[in-house]
Amino acid sequence: MDNIIFRPSTAHRWVNCPGSVIYDSAPQEDNEYMIEGKIAHALAELAISARKLPSELPVETVQIKQTGPDGIEKTVSREVPLGMPETVDIYVNALFDSANGQPVFAETKVDIPACPQNGGTIDAYIVKDDRIEIHDLKFGRKPVKAEGNEQLILYASGLLSTIRDVSRDIESSFPVVLVIHQPNLGLVDEWETTAGDILERADDIYQLTLKILAGYREKIPGEKQCAYCKGRSFCTALEQRVREDIADDVQDISKPLSPYVASGAIERVQSYDLSMLGSTLSVLPLVELWIDAVRNRAKEELLAGHEIKGWKLVAGRQSARKWIDEKAAERRMARLKLKKNERFEIKLLSPSKLEKLIGKEKFSAFSGLYSQEPGEPVVAPENDKRPKLEISPASEDFNNLLTHKGEL
């Protein structure tokens, strides 16, 4: 049991599916998205310490701790990507505005009983007379909610325990605010609760870790915990859940799907009432996760040279052709007497590329110089933060929308 490691960053997974903890305990090489996030956090820490915005710092590289393929973490120097300082400005500026002159503490290590091996590191926190704020920078592009966020609850519990130990007692009713900043999405989500609620929830998580260490390994599939789980491609619990969810239409997914069964399943969708349609939509994300996991596992096995009856690897669509030697290609074009404006194309940067290059604040000066078509209608769960489209079935707009291909 000694190899079990409880990481706050993956608490959303092992809290909701205790059996997944064995996959999270293994060392994991940092991918490009993890590295990007670490660079952004390092940049934010430097800016907060200097009481400046990241774009005001004369910084081209930062030091980060990067985990290699051998699972060993090393300190390396990484270049700050173009446009990142302006994006991180949004987060740092929000911290300074909230602090209103009070100290902002960045990258603070705290001890967490539920995560005894390495505790956790709070991105930023602010202690006010009337509340404590825990701020978290998420540089990814998938929305994350603050309410009930297991990672931030653990961070907050560690901070509350530290404050109680070194400075003052905190009443159970004292407000604690968890804030998640996602500048790449233009989102800030916050959840206000109390110190007592935080400590109670953290203790529940701690009690769960004791059960896990004692051998509790129940696997509980769900969209939240399965999304990035390394074990989902061979998880029998996820497979069983998918079988149960689609059992009405496909009795045995281990057998080839006959045209009769397939067409029957499709036709039955047309007869669903709205209640049945809603309940069916709710299981699709988990089914899609399982489908994706099966495809990835099959690809891994085939790439390893293993045979899967009835399946093979084929070359995908070829990438666009590109010149091996651009100068040599240009000389040959010139010999064909192609004019310079025929050999080269000059294209103005798109609004999106320009915003990434100069940052949101500077890009605001281009307001009114570009247009943006509304996105196509998307079916989303009721708790999605995007506003509901108000559509009258009798309206011309509704009929126009029906001509577009939606997505689930």
Summary of the structure (lengths in Angstrom):
residues: 408
radius of gyration: 25.9
end to end distance: 41.0
largest distance: 82.1
contacts: 1018
relative contact order: 0.09
helix: 46%
strand: 13%
